[in-house]
Structures are given as C-alpha cells and as structure tokens.
Amino acid sequence: MPEGDSIYRVANQLNHALAGGVLTVADLRVPAHATADLTGRRVLETVPRGKHLLTRFEGGVTLHTHLRMDGRWQVFRPGERWRSGPAFQIRAILGTEQGTAVGYRLPVVQLLRTAEEDRVVGHLGPDLLGPDWDVAEVRRRLLAAPQRPVGAALLDQRNLAGIGNVYANELSFLAGVTPWLPVAELPDLDRLLHRAHQLLDANKLRPGHITTGDTRPGCQHWVYGRARRNCVRCGTPIRTGTHAQDRAAYWCPRCQRGPGPTG
C-alpha cells in the first residue's frame, strides 16, 4: 500500500492536471455512481488525507478514492495514448482541456458531499503532511495503548495518518528498536515522530521513500528490503520476519534492541 508521501505526490499531479479546469469528461465506472454526471463542474482541488484522496468540485461534491495495493491514478496530456492498463481496469476518468486523469484498479471510488468528508476520513489521526499535524495529539493516541508494538502502532492510521510499512521499519531502525518493542518502552517517542514528519516531508515530491539520504538504487533504505544484506552501520546481516498482520519486518539484531517476532 502506498505511503503518505506517495499519495501527496499523486494529489499534486492531479492538481496540476485538473485544478481550475471544467470537466469535459467524467466517467465513474462503479455501479454506485455509474449514472453520476459531473461534466460541466469546475475541479477545485485534490487534497491528500493520509492515504486517501479527496477531489473536490464546485457545488460541494467530492470524489473519494483510495489506491490500496493495486490502484493507480495516471495523468495524460490531451491526445496522449492511455497506457497504464487495459480498459476493463479503468474505474474513473476525469478530463478537462488541460489533461485527463485515469484511475486504474481503484478499489475505492465514492462520490459524496464535501461537507460529509468526515464520514470517510474522520477516523484518521493527524496527517503527517497535513495542516492538522500535532505531535502532542499523536503521542496521546499512541500512549493510550502503551503495550502495543511500535510497528503496529505506527501503521494504525487512527494514530497518525500516512505511515506505511517502509517507514514503520525504517523509523524503528532509526529509533534503535525492533518493531515489536512496546510503545511505552521507546526511549524518545517525540524524536521518532519528528523524524517521521521530516522523512515524509523530504520525500513528498520525489519517489523512493529515501531514508538514508543516499538516492542510489539499493542504498535508499537502512533495513527495508535488505534481508540478509549487511547492515550499513555495523555490518551485521539484516533479519526478516513478519509483524502487524503479516507485514514484512526487517531489522538489524545489533543496532536495534527489543524483542523479535517470537518475543
């Protein structure tokens, strides 16, 4: 599932292609909204909210989409051939004179009133890349379940919105703890949260979720995706297992303290 910085980047692309334009094409290929007609409405903006996308139109209407594992929004210039998948995978088309955004394999396509957006995103915690980011509120939410493992707590979008499995693993390494350490035993929770915000902000307009500062392929992460390769800090082979509902876990047994997958 995409991380919050990837969703921010998608929203930025949709804004560049559509915001300010009037819809000349609007096709929602899902049963619930197959007859909805948005043509003639002006596109106001697309706003990221954690891992959700909210595309707002004049008249108080919002299109809520979520990519989950396989979804994708692709933007095409006028006259450009669509090339991101077969036609039967298309779930949404939004087109203006500026360009066309095509949503492939979108598992969530929902039309609602803008005033009712909280129905779909109101459960989320503060957004790492949003105006509501609040370290004190996130700390309160995390410490409400002090024995919950760090990795699972960071992935819970009700605590903070935007963290995916890449960052859950990388932030655990940067904090010097394994993903299974209870939240209450973190040596400096606020420092971890500041680092999370710093990393997503740095990566929001570039691909790769770079956490090491090194943009070279294979060097972008400390532990994620590096199973059995040597730790770049100490040389110890990186271990792998599962955490948080069978998500892949990566950790250095020397640089990170705390329990492993079996305690």
N, C-alpha and C positions, 0 to 999 in steps of 0.2 A: 504494500500500500504506500502511495507517495507520502513523503514527509511534508510538513507545513511549508517549508521554503519552496518546494516544487509547486505546490498549489498557489502560492503567492505569485510565482513566475507565470503560471497559466493565466491567472487573473490579469496580470499585467499585459500578456499577449492579447487576451480577449478585449481588454480596454483599448489597446492600440488599434485593433481591427474594427471594433464596433461602436465604442462610446461616442455619443453625439450624432450618430447616424440614424436614419429612419429605416426600419426593417422593410425590405422589399421581398424577402423570403423568410418564412418562419414555419418550420415543419417539425412537430414533435411526434415522433414515431413510437409512441407508447399508448396502450389502449385508453388510459385515463384521460389523455389530453389530445387524442388524435384529431378531434374536431376543433380544437382551440385555434383561434385566428389572431395572431399578434402583428400581422402585417400592418404597416402604417404607424406603428408606435415607435417613438424615439427610444434608443437604448441610452440609459443614463450612466450606468457603470456596472462593472463586475467586481464584487467585493469578496476576498477570501475570508473565511471564518474557520480557523483550524484547518481541517482537511475538506471543508465544504466550500462550494462556490455559489454565490448569490448574484445572479444577473438581473438587474433592476431595469424596468421600463417605465415610461411615463404612464400615468393613470393608476399608479400604485400596484403594479403587478411585478412579481419576482419569479424567476426560474431558478429553482434549487437543483443543483447537480452534485454528484459525488462520484469520484473515479474508482474508489476501492482498489481492487487489484489490477483490473484489466482495462478500465475506462481511459479515454483519451479525448481531449479537445485538440483539433488541428485547425490552424488558420490558413486560408488560401487567398491569394490575390485574385482580383477579377480576371476570369478567363483561365486561371490555372487549373490543371487537371487534379482532381482529388485522388490521393494515392495512399491513404493510411489504412485501407481495408476494403473489403467488398461492401457493396451497397446494403446487403441484408444486416450488416453490423451497425449501421447508422441509426442512432436514436434521436438525434436532434440536429436541426440545421437552422442557423441564424445568419441572414445575409443582408448587407447594406451595399451601397455603391462603393464603399471603401474596401470591402472584402467579405469573405464568408467563413464562419466558424462551423465546423462539422464535428459533432460528438459521436465518437465510435465506442460501442460496447459499454455505454454508460449504464450502470446498474440502478442509478437513482436519477430520475427526471421528474420533477414535481413542480407544478405551477401553483402559486399561492399568492395571497395578498401580501404586499410588502409589510403592512402593519402586523402581519401574523408570522413573521420570520422566526420569532422565538419558538414557535411550535417545532421547528426542525433544528435549531441551533442553540436554543435557550439552555439546554442541559450542559453545554460545554463550559469548561473552566476558562480562565483568562488566556487570551490568544498571545502566543509568544511574539507574533508580528503584528498585533493589533493595537488599537488605541486603549484597550482595556487591560493591557499587561500590568500585572500587580503582583510583585514578589511576595508581599505580606499575605495576600489572599491565597496564593498558591501554596505557600508554606502552611497556612492554616488547613487547607484541604488535605495536603499530604500527611500532616501530623495527626489528622483525625483517625488515621489507620496506621499507627506507628510501627506495627509488626509486619506490614506488607512489604514484600521485596521491592527494592529500588526500581528494578527494571519494569516490573508490572505496574508500579505506581506512576512511573513516567509515561507509560504507554496509555494509561487511562485518561481519555480526553476530558473526563469530568473534572480532573485535577488541573490540567493545563492542556491547551489545545495546540497541536502542531508537531508533537514528538512522535516519530515512528521508530522502527526497530534499529535503523542505522544509528540514530542519535542516542537511543536508550543504551546501546552497547558502548558507543564512543564516550558518552558522558560518564558512564560507570568507570571506564578506564581512566579518564581524566580526573575523576574523584578518588582514584586509588582503591576502589571497592568492586567486588563482584556484583552482578545483577541480582543476586539472591540475598544480599545483606538487607536487614530490616531498615526502613527509612529512619527510624529513631536512632540508629547507630551511625548514621552518616556524620563524618567529622565536621562538615561545614555545608549545610543544606543551601544556605543563601548563595554561597560561592558557586555551587553546582547550577543553581537557577540562573545566576548572572551569566555563567558560561554558556548555558543553553540558549539564552537570548542572544548572546554575542555570536554564536556559531550560526544560528538560523538567519540572523540579520546579515552576516557576511556572505551567506550563500544564496540569498533570496533572488538574486538576479544572475546566478551562474549555476550550471549543472555540476553534479558530483558530490554534494554534501561534504566538502573538504573540511576535515577537522585537524589535520596536521600542519596546514599551511603550505604543503607541497602539492602542486597541481599535476605532477606527472602520474600517468596511469600506474596503478599498483602501489602508489605512495600516498594516496589521499587520506587513508584511514589508519588509525592506530591498531585496531584489532578486528573491526568488522570485515568479514570476508577473507580473513588471513589465517584460517585454520591450518595448523601445522607449520606455518611460516614463522621465522624467528621474530620475536618482539623487537621493534626498532629501538627500544630503550635499553633492554637488558640482554637480549639475545635468546631468551627462553622461548621454546615453541609455544605458539598460541593454541589454546584448547578450545574445543567447541562442544556445545550441548544444546539443550532447549530450556526455555523459560517462558513465562507469561503465555499460557495457552499454546504451547508448542512452537513459539517463535525461536529462531536460531539465536543462540548465545555464543559470544566469543569473549575470551578473557585471557589475561596473562597471569599464570599462577604465582609469579614472583612480584609483579608490580601491583597486583590487586589483592587486598585482603578480604576475607569473608568466606562464607560457605560456598560450596559448589552446587551443582544441580541435584545432588542427592544429600545435601546437608554437610 
